[in-house]
Amino acid sequence: MKQILESIIKSLVDAPNEVQVIEVNGEKTIIFELRCNAKDVGKIIGKNGKTVGAIRTLLNSMAAKQGRKAMIEVVD
């Protein structure tokens, strides 16, 4: 999941070399911390949060196969 998330985020931003994805595994939750250039945060979030919402939906679908939930935190 981490590699898929990285490739999606890197395709959205202007500075893909500054993108970092940190995966924190809990018992029933996977938290992905996204770190990127401050100028790219808006591109990841999207208008009214639609872009990050769509990414969350994809990750939750993948995590559900493992009986878990996925969360994304955008950190600048």
C-alpha positions in Angstrom: 0.0 0.0 0.0 2.8 2.4 0.8 4.3 2.1 -2.6 1.0 2.7 -4.3 0.4 5.7 -2.2 3.8 7.1 -2.9 3.4 6.7 -6.7 -0.1 8.4 -6.6 1.2 11.4 -4.5 4.4 11.8 -6.6 2.3 12.0 -9.7 0.3 14.9 -8.3 3.0 17.2 -6.9 5.6 19.5 -8.5 8.5 18.2 -6.3 8.2 14.4 -6.2 11.7 14.0 -4.8 10.5 15.7 -1.6 7.7 13.3 -1.0 8.0 11.0 2.1 5.5 8.5 3.2 5.8 7.1 6.7 3.7 4.0 7.6 2.7 3.5 11.2 1.1 0.1 11.8 -1.4 -0.3 14.6 -3.5 -3.3 15.6 -6.5 -2.4 13.4 -5.3 0.8 11.8 -2.6 1.8 9.3 -1.6 5.5 9.5 0.2 7.0 6.6 2.0 10.3 7.3 2.7 12.3 4.1 5.5 14.9 4.1 6.0 17.1 1.1 6.9 20.5 0.0 4.6 23.1 1.5 3.6 24.4 -2.0 2.3 20.9 -2.9 0.0 20.4 0.1 -2.9 22.0 -1.7 -2.5 19.7 -4.6 -2.7 16.7 -2.4 -5.7 17.9 -0.5 -7.5 19.2 -3.6 -10.6 21.4 -3.8 -12.8 20.9 -0.7 -10.6 17.9 0.2 -11.8 15.8 -2.8 -8.4 14.5 -3.9 -7.3 13.3 -0.5 -10.8 11.9 0.1 -10.5 9.8 -3.1 -7.0 8.6 -2.0 -8.4 7.7 1.4 -11.2 5.7 -0.2 -8.7 3.7 -2.3 -6.5 3.0 0.8 -9.5 2.0 2.9 -10.6 -0.5 0.2 -7.1 -2.0 0.2 -6.9 -2.1 4.0 -10.3 -3.7 4.3 -9.0 -6.8 2.7 -6.7 -7.1 5.7 -9.5 -6.3 8.2 -7.9 -2.9 8.9 -8.6 0.8 8.3 -6.2 3.3 6.7 -5.7 6.9 7.6 -3.8 9.7 5.9 -2.2 12.6 7.7 -0.7 15.4 5.5 2.2 16.9 7.3 4.1 19.9 5.9 
